[in-house]
Amino acid sequence: MKTLVTKKAPDFTAPAVLGNGEIVDHYNLEEACREKYALLFFYPLDFTFVCPSELIALDKRLDQFKERNVEVITVSVDSQYTHYAWRNTPTVEGGIGQVGYTMVADVSHKVCQRYGVEIKKDGVALRASFLIDQAGIVRHQTVNDLPLGRDIDEHLRIIDALQFHETHGDVCPAGWKNGEISMKDTPEGVAEYLQQHAATL
């Protein structure tokens, strides 16, 4: 697995189903995310088990991502037509419903390979997420094995921390949430923070 944090996010062009249900042949990451943050959200396969719970949870929080200027893009090795069928299958029948984000079709496996998250023996991607900033730099990544679903609220927390740091310059300690006390990145700042908060960490 590659560590891409601090590096330029690998660009790609691939077929996709857009959030409005339109199928396109040439969805380009850099073009779609210009002047935006991006959450690139890999998952193994459509019509499977843990995957729909993650994708439905992601869609339920989509407005919160949009408020933070984050483009949400999911990626699996399924075709755009399978994506289309899955998003047009009701949740009570194992589908994900008409989710509002883009679903990239990585049939060639080139995208998951470029991001270093393909399980070659299974031919699918791990549950991997990449937060990309407005300059196209990967600032956070997380990779789970297939049985382990992700916490979508944690993705929002990390985005808040990044945007807070970019705005204010302070760093965000363990478990930091929007509105909580941050830390100056100096020895004095660390000492001051720990004096007040070490007992509750």
Backbone as a chain_set.jsonl record, in Angstrom:
{"seq": "MKTLVTKKAPDFTAPAVLGNGEIVDHYNLEEACREKYALLFFYPLDFTFVCPSELIALDKRLDQFKERNVEVITVSVDSQYTHYAWRNTPTVEGGIGQVGYTMVADVSHKVCQRYGVEIKKDGVALRASFLIDQAGIVRHQTVNDLPLGRDIDEHLRIIDALQFHETHGDVCPAGWKNGEISMKDTPEGVAEYLQQHAATL", "coords": {"N": [[0.828, -1.186, 0.0], [0.496, 2.234, -0.801], [1.74, 5.223, 0.727], [0.278, 8.199, 0.476], [-0.05, 10.648, 1.602], [0.777, 14.066, 1.808], [1.574, 14.113, -0.803], [1.002, 14.741, -4.327], [-2.257, 14.09, -5.441], [-2.945, 11.261, -7.388], [-4.048, 11.812, -10.637], [-6.934, 10.982, -12.646], [-8.933, 9.713, -15.35], [-12.072, 8.424, -15.994], [-14.959, 6.293, -16.687], [-18.182, 7.139, -15.241], [-20.963, 7.414, -12.941], [-22.827, 10.195, -12.396], [-23.934, 12.372, -9.709], [-26.502, 13.13, -10.342], [-27.488, 11.005, -11.693], [-26.689, 10.762, -14.313], [-24.84, 9.078, -16.816], [-21.449, 9.18, -17.638], [-18.655, 9.112, -19.867], [-16.112, 10.093, -19.488], [-14.991, 11.071, -16.8], [-13.135, 13.334, -15.017], [-10.826, 13.636, -12.408], [-9.264, 15.923, -11.487], [-10.435, 18.015, -12.917], [-13.114, 17.91, -12.034], [-12.811, 18.574, -9.385], [-11.758, 21.078, -9.139], [-10.79, 23.905, -7.329], [-11.978, 22.877, -5.09], [-12.193, 20.767, -2.175], [-11.661, 17.205, -1.953], [-13.134, 14.046, -1.314], [-12.083, 10.952, -1.794], [-13.343, 7.825, -2.135], [-12.875, 4.637, -1.827], [-14.269, 1.392, -2.383], [-15.059, -2.162, -2.142], [-17.042, -3.694, -3.887], [-20.12, -3.316, -5.763], [-23.475, -4.246, -4.786], [-22.939, -5.797, -2.51], [-22.049, -6.382, 0.914], [-21.04, -4.968, 3.506], [-20.542, -2.638, 2.113], [-22.975, -1.217, 1.115], [-23.927, -0.093, 3.516], [-21.954, 1.758, 4.183], [-22.034, 3.481, 1.934], [-24.636, 4.48, 1.949], [-24.628, 5.795, 4.428], [-22.736, 7.734, 3.795], [-24.102, 9.185, 1.828], [-26.228, 10.212, 3.338], [-24.96, 12.165, 4.776], [-24.18, 13.926, 2.893], [-24.856, 16.621, 2.38], [-23.504, 17.872, 4.453], [-20.865, 17.494, 3.694], [-20.89, 19.012, 1.34], [-21.339, 21.556, 2.39], [-18.845, 22.054, 3.385], [-17.38, 22.401, 1.137], [-16.581, 20.089, -0.2], [-16.026, 17.678, -2.622], [-17.502, 14.627, -3.131], [-16.488, 11.448, -4.057], [-16.983, 8.223, -5.06], [-15.427, 5.03, -5.589], [-15.214, 1.976, -7.293], [-14.457, -1.292, -8.683], [-16.502, -1.991, -10.327], [-18.656, -1.686, -13.248], [-19.911, 1.305, -14.886], [-22.526, 0.826, -15.502], [-23.368, -1.117, -13.742], [-23.107, 0.344, -11.385], [-25.13, 2.215, -11.924], [-27.386, 0.578, -11.934], [-27.348, -0.311, -9.277], [-27.724, 2.043, -7.784], [-30.256, 2.552, -8.513], [-31.704, 0.651, -7.272], [-33.857, -0.02, -4.62], [-33.204, 0.63, -1.111], [-34.357, -1.229, 0.598], [-34.199, -3.486, -0.837], [-31.589, -4.148, -0.941], [-30.164, -2.274, -2.331], [-28.666, 1.034, -2.866], [-30.125, 3.246, -3.293], [-30.892, 6.468, -4.808], [-28.225, 7.939, -4.675], [-26.39, 10.993, -4.103], [-23.825, 11.575, -5.021], [-20.84, 11.236, -7.072], [-20.096, 8.175, -8.746], [-17.433, 6.358, -9.549], [-16.335, 4.253, -12.187], [-14.077, 1.852, -12.07], [-13.145, -0.151, -13.927], [-10.885, -1.035, -15.254], [-9.087, -1.214, -13.217], [-7.092, 0.607, -12.86], [-7.242, 2.945, -11.354], [-7.494, 2.199, -8.607], [-5.089, 0.873, -8.44], [-3.227, 2.924, -8.884], [-3.58, 4.36, -6.59], [-2.737, 2.552, -4.793], [-4.303, 0.6, -3.467], [-5.396, -1.801, -4.263], [-6.473, -5.15, -3.856], [-4.864, -7.672, -5.076], [-5.243, -10.47, -5.307], [-7.948, -10.778, -4.942], [-8.999, -8.999, -6.679], [-10.205, -6.549, -6.137], [-10.777, -3.319, -4.528], [-9.462, -2.198, -1.386], [-11.139, -0.884, 1.571], [-10.714, 2.215, 1.328], [-9.926, 5.62, 1.986], [-9.318, 8.916, 0.849], [-8.428, 12.152, 1.58], [-8.314, 15.067, -0.155], [-6.782, 18.167, -0.7], [-7.45, 21.641, -1.708], [-5.382, 22.262, -3.347], [-4.796, 19.936, -4.543], [-3.39, 18.079, -3.074], [-2.846, 15.173, -1.147], [-4.046, 14.932, 2.08], [-4.891, 13.341, 4.102], [-5.297, 9.876, 4.743], [-6.965, 6.76, 4.975], [-7.145, 3.271, 5.503], [-8.994, 0.381, 5.437], [-9.436, -3.125, 6.134], [-11.512, -5.529, 4.397], [-13.781, -6.448, 6.034], [-14.341, -4.302, 7.704], [-16.173, -1.583, 8.312], [-16.245, 1.971, 7.611], [-16.195, 5.046, 9.575], [-18.174, 7.604, 8.888], [-18.62, 10.076, 10.052], [-16.179, 10.565, 11.255], [-14.624, 11.177, 9.049], [-15.7, 13.681, 8.406], [-14.913, 15.078, 10.69], [-12.124, 15.123, 10.407], [-11.887, 16.658, 8.086], [-12.904, 19.095, 9.068], [-10.87, 19.664, 10.917], [-8.623, 19.981, 9.239], [-9.448, 22.215, 7.691], [-9.774, 24.113, 9.698], [-7.137, 24.353, 10.626], [-5.948, 25.364, 8.27], [-7.171, 27.854, 8.157], [-6.667, 29.122, 10.652], [-4.129, 28.405, 11.543], [-3.43, 27.114, 13.904], [-2.825, 23.849, 15.419], [-4.521, 20.665, 15.616], [-5.432, 18.815, 18.326], [-5.631, 15.409, 19.703], [-8.701, 13.86, 18.988], [-9.989, 16.258, 18.501], [-12.716, 18.474, 17.941], [-14.846, 20.589, 15.981], [-15.06, 23.834, 17.276], [-13.859, 23.289, 19.66], [-10.972, 23.622, 21.881], [-7.922, 24.461, 20.37], [-4.4, 24.003, 19.542], [-1.321, 25.703, 19.876], [1.499, 25.329, 17.777], [3.968, 25.117, 19.286], [6.487, 24.629, 21.854], [5.569, 25.897, 24.165], [2.877, 26.155, 23.585], [2.027, 23.476, 23.494], [2.53, 22.729, 26.172], [0.765, 24.434, 27.53], [-1.72, 23.562, 26.541], [-1.76, 20.844, 27.402], [-1.636, 21.137, 30.15], [-4.19, 21.965, 30.726], [-5.827, 20.015, 29.579], [-4.86, 17.37, 29.564], [-5.764, 15.42, 31.39], [-8.223, 14.641, 30.428], [-7.886, 13.467, 28.014]], "CA": [[0.0, 0.0, 0.0], [1.237, 3.477, -0.878], [1.387, 6.351, 1.572], [0.181, 9.331, -0.435], [-0.183, 11.9, 2.353], [1.726, 15.131, 1.434], [1.893, 14.005, -2.225], [-0.047, 15.085, -5.283], [-3.201, 12.993, -5.677], [-2.912, 10.791, -8.778], [-5.214, 12.177, -11.445], [-7.449, 9.904, -13.487], [-10.153, 9.904, -16.134], [-12.746, 7.126, -16.048], [-16.417, 6.393, -16.737], [-18.788, 7.354, -13.928], [-22.346, 7.854, -12.815], [-22.832, 11.427, -11.621], [-24.926, 12.422, -8.644], [-27.849, 13.291, -10.91], [-27.841, 9.775, -12.4], [-26.165, 10.758, -15.684], [-23.646, 8.267, -17.083], [-20.47, 9.872, -18.481], [-17.544, 8.246, -20.236], [-14.82, 10.699, -19.184], [-14.992, 11.871, -15.577], [-11.751, 13.625, -14.652], [-10.738, 14.042, -11.008], [-8.797, 17.298, -11.308], [-11.436, 18.934, -13.469], [-14.311, 17.901, -11.186], [-12.499, 19.053, -8.029], [-11.067, 22.365, -9.192], [-11.172, 24.849, -6.266], [-12.707, 22.151, -4.056], [-11.598, 19.603, -1.537], [-12.266, 15.977, -2.465], [-13.043, 12.796, -0.573], [-12.073, 9.812, -2.709], [-13.846, 6.793, -1.227], [-12.826, 3.336, -2.487], [-14.939, 0.263, -1.724], [-14.8, -3.36, -2.957], [-17.972, -4.073, -4.963], [-21.562, -3.085, -5.672], [-24.337, -5.39, -4.46], [-22.304, -6.658, -1.509], [-22.562, -6.442, 2.283], [-20.706, -3.76, 4.265], [-20.497, -1.487, 1.199], [-24.144, -0.346, 1.097], [-24.056, 0.67, 4.759], [-21.038, 2.898, 4.077], [-22.443, 4.425, 0.899], [-25.852, 5.144, 2.414], [-24.188, 6.734, 5.465], [-22.065, 8.82, 3.09], [-25.129, 10.006, 1.171], [-27.005, 10.916, 4.363], [-24.162, 13.294, 5.248], [-23.648, 14.615, 1.72], [-25.009, 18.075, 2.541], [-22.445, 18.332, 5.342], [-19.652, 17.584, 2.882], [-21.044, 20.146, 0.423], [-21.146, 22.777, 3.181], [-17.403, 22.196, 3.579], [-16.795, 22.502, -0.205], [-15.928, 18.802, -0.484], [-16.596, 16.822, -3.66], [-17.45, 13.227, -2.718], [-16.355, 10.562, -5.214], [-16.763, 6.832, -4.685], [-14.744, 4.268, -6.641], [-15.054, 0.526, -7.207], [-14.088, -1.893, -9.966], [-17.716, -2.275, -11.1], [-18.89, -0.818, -14.404], [-20.863, 2.399, -14.687], [-23.885, 0.295, -15.648], [-23.675, -1.762, -12.462], [-23.353, 1.468, -10.465], [-26.448, 2.78, -12.253], [-28.404, -0.377, -11.472], [-27.34, -0.368, -7.802], [-28.319, 3.271, -7.233], [-31.683, 2.512, -8.836], [-32.295, -0.427, -6.482], [-34.22, 0.517, -3.296], [-32.413, 0.131, 0.012], [-35.009, -2.403, 1.186], [-33.857, -4.631, -1.685], [-30.134, -4.281, -0.963], [-29.54, -1.207, -3.111], [-28.255, 2.22, -2.118], [-30.978, 4.376, -3.637], [-30.317, 7.448, -5.731], [-27.239, 8.735, -3.953], [-26.147, 12.257, -4.779], [-22.416, 11.799, -5.343], [-20.318, 10.539, -8.249], [-19.613, 6.808, -8.586], [-16.477, 6.092, -10.629], [-16.218, 2.856, -12.623], [-12.665, 1.542, -12.248], [-13.141, -1.499, -14.499], [-9.505, -1.356, -15.621], [-8.324, -1.288, -11.956], [-5.971, 1.549, -12.888], [-7.36, 3.953, -10.299], [-7.121, 1.596, -7.315], [-3.659, 0.568, -8.494], [-2.47, 4.176, -8.729], [-3.685, 4.757, -5.189], [-2.09, 1.516, -4.006], [-5.27, -0.035, -2.567], [-5.974, -3.003, -4.864], [-6.132, -6.499, -3.393], [-4.707, -8.336, -6.371], [-5.78, -11.832, -5.34], [-9.412, -10.685, -4.998], [-9.377, -8.121, -7.78], [-11.041, -5.434, -5.674], [-10.076, -2.33, -3.704], [-9.706, -2.116, 0.043], [-11.96, 0.259, 1.99], [-9.711, 3.269, 1.47], [-10.406, 6.982, 1.808], [-8.264, 9.907, 0.665], [-8.864, 13.542, 1.62], [-7.462, 15.85, -1.046], [-7.062, 19.591, -0.477], [-7.755, 22.43, -2.907], [-4.189, 22.27, -4.2], [-4.628, 18.599, -5.107], [-2.473, 17.316, -2.232], [-3.485, 14.256, -0.202], [-3.759, 15.378, 3.438], [-5.286, 12.281, 5.047], [-5.768, 8.633, 4.138], [-7.258, 5.661, 5.895], [-7.367, 2.038, 4.752], [-9.549, -0.714, 6.244], [-9.669, -4.418, 5.507], [-12.875, -5.621, 3.855], [-14.898, -6.592, 6.981], [-14.399, -3.191, 8.649], [-16.788, -0.385, 7.763], [-15.679, 3.245, 8.06], [-17.006, 6.008, 10.305], [-18.267, 8.778, 8.016], [-18.484, 11.272, 10.88], [-14.748, 10.8, 11.451], [-14.147, 11.891, 7.86], [-16.098, 15.08, 8.568], [-14.078, 15.66, 11.745], [-10.797, 15.366, 9.836], [-12.035, 17.807, 7.182], [-13.0, 20.277, 9.923], [-9.55, 19.927, 11.484], [-7.773, 20.516, 8.175], [-9.882, 23.553, 7.322], [-9.468, 24.971, 10.842], [-5.694, 24.602, 10.581], [-5.659, 26.242, 7.138], [-7.702, 29.185, 8.442], [-6.161, 29.734, 11.886], [-2.73, 28.09, 11.775], [-3.274, 26.212, 15.043], [-2.934, 22.423, 15.141], [-5.697, 20.083, 16.253], [-5.013, 17.663, 19.139], [-6.386, 14.153, 19.616], [-10.141, 13.917, 19.177], [-10.486, 17.632, 18.353], [-13.94, 18.721, 17.166], [-15.096, 21.994, 15.698], [-15.496, 24.599, 18.433], [-13.037, 22.965, 20.824], [-9.698, 24.313, 21.992], [-6.829, 23.961, 19.527], [-3.079, 24.056, 20.162], [-0.232, 26.351, 19.146], [2.553, 24.338, 17.509], [5.193, 25.53, 19.961], [6.602, 23.963, 23.154], [4.701, 26.575, 25.125], [1.501, 25.822, 23.238], [1.782, 22.102, 23.936], [2.472, 22.721, 27.637], [-0.468, 25.097, 27.953], [-2.848, 22.686, 26.234], [-1.749, 19.646, 28.244], [-1.941, 21.541, 31.521], [-5.634, 22.097, 30.867], [-6.632, 18.967, 28.963], [-4.248, 16.033, 29.587], [-6.551, 14.484, 32.2], [-9.45, 14.206, 29.724], [-7.552, 12.88, 26.698]], "C": [[0.869, 1.245, 0.0], [0.786, 4.431, 0.229], [1.429, 7.595, 0.695], [0.068, 10.667, 0.284], [1.036, 12.784, 2.08], [2.078, 15.094, -0.049], [0.709, 14.429, -3.087], [-0.948, 13.88, -5.514], [-3.11, 12.552, -7.13], [-4.197, 11.144, -9.519], [-5.677, 10.954, -12.238], [-8.661, 10.401, -14.268], [-10.786, 8.537, -16.312], [-14.241, 7.337, -16.246], [-16.992, 6.546, -15.329], [-20.281, 7.583, -14.067], [-22.327, 9.083, -11.907], [-23.953, 11.405, -10.587], [-26.348, 12.617, -9.123], [-28.313, 12.07, -11.695], [-27.327, 9.69, -13.818], [-24.913, 9.883, -15.772], [-22.728, 9.041, -18.024], [-19.297, 8.927, -18.732], [-16.199, 8.771, -19.75], [-14.948, 11.645, -17.995], [-13.55, 12.07, -15.15], [-11.691, 14.21, -13.243], [-10.359, 15.512, -10.862], [-9.815, 18.311, -11.805], [-12.652, 19.044, -12.555], [-14.065, 18.568, -9.838], [-11.773, 20.385, -8.022], [-11.651, 23.326, -8.161], [-12.044, 24.203, -5.193], [-11.762, 21.199, -3.337], [-12.27, 18.366, -2.151], [-12.094, 14.853, -1.448], [-13.173, 11.674, -1.588], [-12.261, 8.559, -1.868], [-13.921, 5.464, -1.975], [-13.6, 2.293, -1.678], [-14.864, -0.941, -2.665], [-15.742, -3.559, -4.147], [-19.386, -3.596, -4.687], [-22.272, -4.39, -5.29], [-23.652, -6.36, -3.485], [-22.856, -6.322, -0.13], [-22.261, -5.173, 3.075], [-20.834, -2.514, 3.39], [-21.771, -0.635, 1.214], [-24.316, 0.464, 2.368], [-23.157, 1.901, 4.722], [-21.573, 3.939, 3.09], [-23.734, 5.151, 1.256], [-25.511, 6.162, 3.492], [-23.512, 7.953, 4.841], [-23.096, 9.758, 2.456], [-25.948, 10.798, 2.193], [-26.28, 12.146, 4.899], [-23.652, 14.151, 4.098], [-23.763, 16.131, 1.842], [-23.92, 18.645, 3.442], [-21.104, 18.419, 4.611], [-19.73, 18.794, 1.944], [-20.85, 21.469, 1.15], [-19.67, 23.073, 3.393], [-16.66, 22.273, 2.251], [-16.018, 21.24, -0.585], [-16.704, 18.054, -1.563], [-16.42, 15.367, -3.216], [-17.475, 12.337, -3.958], [-16.119, 9.149, -4.703], [-16.196, 6.078, -5.887], [-14.806, 2.784, -6.323], [-14.754, -0.012, -8.596], [-15.304, -2.305, -10.798], [-17.833, -1.32, -12.285], [-19.866, 0.302, -14.039], [-22.307, 1.9, -14.769], [-24.322, -0.452, -14.384], [-23.922, -0.708, -11.395], [-24.774, 2.006, -10.667], [-27.564, 1.876, -11.741], [-28.497, -0.387, -9.95], [-27.999, 0.86, -7.195], [-29.797, 3.385, -7.604], [-32.385, 1.321, -8.195], [-32.615, 0.117, -5.093], [-33.382, -0.11, -2.185], [-33.031, -1.117, 0.629], [-34.751, -3.669, 0.369], [-32.342, -4.794, -1.82], [-29.418, -3.25, -1.808], [-29.128, -0.046, -2.227], [-29.15, 3.421, -2.399], [-30.225, 5.396, -4.474], [-29.412, 8.422, -4.981], [-26.833, 9.947, -4.785], [-24.712, 12.553, -5.137], [-22.024, 10.977, -6.567], [-19.815, 9.152, -7.88], [-18.739, 6.468, -9.794], [-16.384, 4.596, -10.904], [-14.76, 2.562, -12.966], [-12.505, 0.114, -12.797], [-11.718, -1.951, -14.849], [-8.609, -1.584, -14.4], [-7.177, -0.278, -11.895], [-6.036, 2.559, -11.752], [-6.94, 3.361, -8.953], [-5.643, 1.197, -7.288], [-2.822, 1.82, -8.285], [-2.505, 4.67, -7.289], [-3.166, 3.68, -4.238], [-3.018, 0.747, -3.086], [-5.939, -1.275, -3.171], [-5.523, -4.256, -4.104], [-6.053, -7.367, -4.639], [-5.356, -9.707, -6.41], [-7.3, -11.839, -5.432], [-9.896, -9.803, -6.131], [-10.295, -6.99, -7.394], [-10.176, -4.466, -4.87], [-10.402, -2.54, -2.235], [-10.646, -0.945, 0.336], [-11.013, 1.414, 2.323], [-10.328, 4.63, 1.188], [-9.224, 7.931, 1.731], [-8.901, 11.302, 0.68], [-7.847, 14.381, 0.858], [-7.804, 17.322, -0.864], [-7.244, 20.329, -1.793], [-6.563, 22.564, -3.848], [-3.92, 20.899, -4.815], [-3.684, 17.711, -4.33], [-3.267, 16.421, -1.281], [-3.063, 14.655, 1.213], [-4.102, 14.325, 4.49], [-5.664, 11.053, 4.234], [-6.006, 7.604, 5.227], [-7.6, 4.443, 5.06], [-7.832, 0.951, 5.709], [-9.564, -2.002, 5.438], [-11.167, -4.558, 5.211], [-13.976, -5.757, 4.907], [-15.19, -5.35, 7.811], [-14.93, -1.928, 7.985], [-16.215, 0.88, 8.381], [-16.705, 4.105, 8.788], [-17.043, 7.303, 9.498], [-18.129, 10.068, 8.816], [-17.017, 11.589, 11.168], [-14.142, 11.498, 10.24], [-14.499, 13.377, 7.951], [-15.232, 15.778, 9.614], [-12.693, 16.012, 11.206], [-10.833, 16.556, 8.886], [-12.119, 19.094, 7.987], [-11.638, 20.657, 10.486], [-8.614, 20.535, 10.44], [-8.157, 21.957, 7.856], [-9.645, 24.551, 8.453], [-7.978, 25.34, 10.824], [-5.354, 25.568, 9.45], [-6.087, 27.684, 7.416], [-6.964, 29.871, 9.583], [-4.689, 29.452, 12.166], [-2.478, 27.181, 12.967], [-3.357, 24.766, 14.583], [-4.03, 21.832, 16.022], [-5.306, 18.815, 17.008], [-5.958, 16.471, 18.989], [-7.87, 14.386, 19.88], [-10.761, 15.289, 19.004], [-11.746, 17.677, 17.493], [-14.13, 20.216, 17.014], [-15.654, 22.702, 16.927], [-14.685, 24.328, 19.688], [-11.702, 23.699, 20.772], [-8.645, 23.645, 21.106], [-5.504, 24.182, 20.254], [-2.118, 24.848, 19.273], [0.898, 25.337, 18.947], [3.908, 24.856, 17.993], [5.302, 24.741, 21.263], [5.689, 24.584, 24.208], [3.234, 26.24, 24.868], [1.112, 24.425, 23.676], [1.61, 22.065, 25.454], [1.169, 23.328, 28.136], [-1.679, 24.197, 27.714], [-2.904, 21.504, 27.193], [-2.047, 19.967, 29.702], [-3.44, 21.564, 31.76], [-6.403, 20.814, 30.481], [-6.065, 17.548, 29.061], [-5.108, 15.012, 30.312], [-7.751, 13.924, 31.459], [-9.147, 13.597, 28.364], [-7.855, 11.368, 26.693]], "O": [[1.867, 1.309, 0.718], [-0.382, 4.45, 0.617], [2.494, 7.996, 0.228], [0.088, 11.716, -0.361], [2.175, 12.319, 2.115], [2.814, 15.962, -0.518], [-0.433, 14.468, -2.628], [-0.463, 12.775, -5.756], [-3.19, 13.392, -8.027], [-5.295, 10.812, -9.074], [-4.911, 10.019, -12.468], [-9.315, 11.374, -13.892], [-10.119, 7.592, -16.733], [-14.748, 8.432, -16.003], [-16.371, 6.138, -14.347], [-20.792, 7.898, -15.141], [-21.858, 9.009, -10.771], [-24.809, 10.521, -10.601], [-27.298, 12.309, -8.404], [-29.39, 12.081, -12.291], [-27.5, 8.664, -14.476], [-24.039, 9.946, -14.908], [-23.161, 9.505, -19.079], [-18.993, 8.059, -17.914], [-15.247, 8.003, -19.612], [-15.005, 12.864, -18.16], [-12.82, 11.101, -14.943], [-12.41, 15.157, -12.922], [-11.058, 16.267, -10.186], [-10.027, 19.347, -11.175], [-13.163, 20.141, -12.326], [-14.999, 19.072, -9.214], [-11.225, 20.781, -6.994], [-12.863, 23.538, -8.122], [-12.763, 24.894, -4.471], [-10.681, 20.873, -3.829], [-13.318, 18.472, -2.788], [-11.05, 14.726, -0.809], [-14.238, 11.469, -2.17], [-11.446, 8.261, -0.994], [-14.898, 5.189, -2.671], [-13.586, 2.311, -0.447], [-14.63, -0.77, -3.861], [-15.291, -3.59, -5.292], [-19.804, -3.484, -3.534], [-21.73, -5.483, -5.455], [-23.769, -7.578, -3.618], [-24.04, -6.004, -0.016], [-23.168, -4.371, 3.294], [-21.197, -1.447, 3.885], [-21.662, 0.586, 1.319], [-24.8, 1.595, 2.316], [-23.555, 2.972, 5.18], [-21.565, 5.135, 3.379], [-23.907, 6.317, 0.9], [-26.04, 7.273, 3.482], [-23.697, 9.076, 5.309], [-22.969, 10.98, 2.543], [-26.32, 11.941, 1.929], [-26.913, 13.066, 5.416], [-22.791, 15.008, 4.297], [-22.848, 16.849, 1.441], [-23.46, 19.767, 3.23], [-20.303, 19.314, 4.881], [-18.747, 19.515, 1.776], [-20.267, 22.402, 0.598], [-19.289, 24.231, 3.564], [-15.43, 22.215, 2.234], [-14.954, 21.305, -1.201], [-17.906, 17.826, -1.423], [-15.298, 14.932, -2.956], [-18.364, 12.453, -4.802], [-15.15, 8.907, -3.984], [-16.446, 6.432, -7.039], [-14.486, 2.373, -5.207], [-14.794, 0.733, -9.575], [-15.148, -2.906, -11.861], [-17.185, -0.274, -12.317], [-20.55, 0.245, -13.017], [-23.205, 2.491, -14.169], [-25.494, -0.423, -14.007], [-24.841, -0.845, -10.587], [-25.515, 2.221, -9.708], [-28.557, 2.347, -11.186], [-29.593, -0.462, -9.393], [-28.74, 0.755, -6.218], [-30.508, 4.23, -7.06], [-33.529, 1.015, -8.534], [-31.728, 0.667, -4.44], [-32.912, -1.241, -2.31], [-32.308, -1.977, 1.133], [-35.041, -4.779, 0.815], [-31.869, -5.498, -2.713], [-28.203, -3.33, -1.99], [-29.223, -0.117, -1.002], [-28.962, 4.489, -1.817], [-29.055, 5.201, -4.805], [-29.784, 9.561, -4.697], [-26.92, 9.93, -6.012], [-24.398, 13.679, -5.523], [-22.787, 10.131, -7.033], [-19.186, 8.966, -6.838], [-19.232, 6.311, -10.91], [-16.358, 3.78, -9.983], [-14.266, 2.97, -14.018], [-11.816, -0.716, -12.204], [-11.401, -3.135, -14.744], [-7.495, -2.09, -14.536], [-6.374, -0.314, -10.963], [-5.0, 2.983, -11.24], [-6.128, 3.95, -8.24], [-5.021, 1.188, -6.226], [-1.813, 1.78, -7.581], [-1.568, 5.321, -6.826], [-3.156, 3.872, -3.022], [-2.588, 0.28, -2.031], [-6.945, -1.748, -2.642], [-4.35, -4.401, -3.758], [-7.082, -7.752, -5.193], [-5.955, -10.081, -7.418], [-7.885, -12.795, -5.942], [-11.068, -9.85, -6.503], [-11.079, -6.514, -8.214], [-9.014, -4.742, -4.572], [-11.487, -3.005, -1.889], [-10.915, -0.119, -0.536], [-10.571, 1.561, 3.462], [-11.142, 4.783, 0.277], [-8.243, 7.772, 2.458], [-9.801, 11.591, -0.108], [-6.662, 14.397, 1.193], [-8.978, 17.692, -0.872], [-7.198, 19.725, -2.865], [-6.721, 22.936, -5.01], [-2.932, 20.718, -5.526], [-3.218, 16.698, -4.851], [-4.247, 16.862, -0.68], [-1.871, 14.711, 1.516], [-3.653, 14.413, 5.633], [-6.274, 11.164, 3.17], [-5.333, 7.589, 6.258], [-8.265, 4.556, 4.03], [-7.145, 0.638, 6.681], [-9.689, -1.979, 4.214], [-11.982, -3.789, 5.72], [-15.057, -5.21, 4.688], [-16.175, -5.324, 8.549], [-14.235, -1.285, 7.198], [-15.756, 0.874, 9.523], [-17.913, 3.921, 8.641], [-16.044, 8.02, 9.435], [-17.58, 11.05, 8.316], [-16.653, 12.756, 11.31], [-13.241, 12.324, 10.389], [-13.682, 14.231, 7.608], [-14.859, 16.938, 9.44], [-12.154, 17.075, 11.514], [-9.913, 17.373, 8.879], [-11.478, 20.084, 7.634], [-11.288, 21.837, 10.528], [-7.897, 21.493, 10.728], [-7.288, 22.824, 7.76], [-9.347, 25.716, 8.192], [-7.617, 26.505, 10.987], [-4.561, 26.49, 9.641], [-5.438, 28.625, 6.959], [-6.664, 31.062, 9.502], [-4.059, 30.173, 12.94], [-1.429, 26.541, 13.044], [-3.882, 24.474, 13.508], [-4.416, 22.414, 17.035], [-4.889, 17.838, 16.387], [-6.943, 16.522, 18.253], [-8.248, 15.023, 20.863], [-11.935, 15.479, 19.322], [-11.836, 17.013, 16.46], [-13.637, 21.006, 17.819], [-16.606, 22.227, 17.545], [-14.807, 25.054, 20.675], [-11.347, 24.313, 19.765], [-8.503, 22.422, 21.099], [-5.489, 24.511, 21.441], [-2.111, 24.675, 18.055], [1.213, 24.572, 19.86], [4.853, 25.009, 17.219], [4.291, 24.224, 21.738], [5.11, 23.88, 25.036], [2.45, 26.065, 25.801], [0.006, 24.206, 24.17], [0.672, 21.453, 25.965], [0.543, 22.801, 29.056], [-2.554, 24.08, 28.571], [-3.964, 21.191, 27.737], [-2.644, 19.156, 30.409], [-3.912, 21.23, 32.847], [-7.493, 20.563, 30.995], [-6.746, 16.602, 28.667], [-5.176, 13.856, 29.896], [-8.251, 12.856, 31.808], [-10.071, 13.246, 27.632], [-7.643, 10.699, 25.682]]}, "num_chains": 1, "name": "protein.A"}
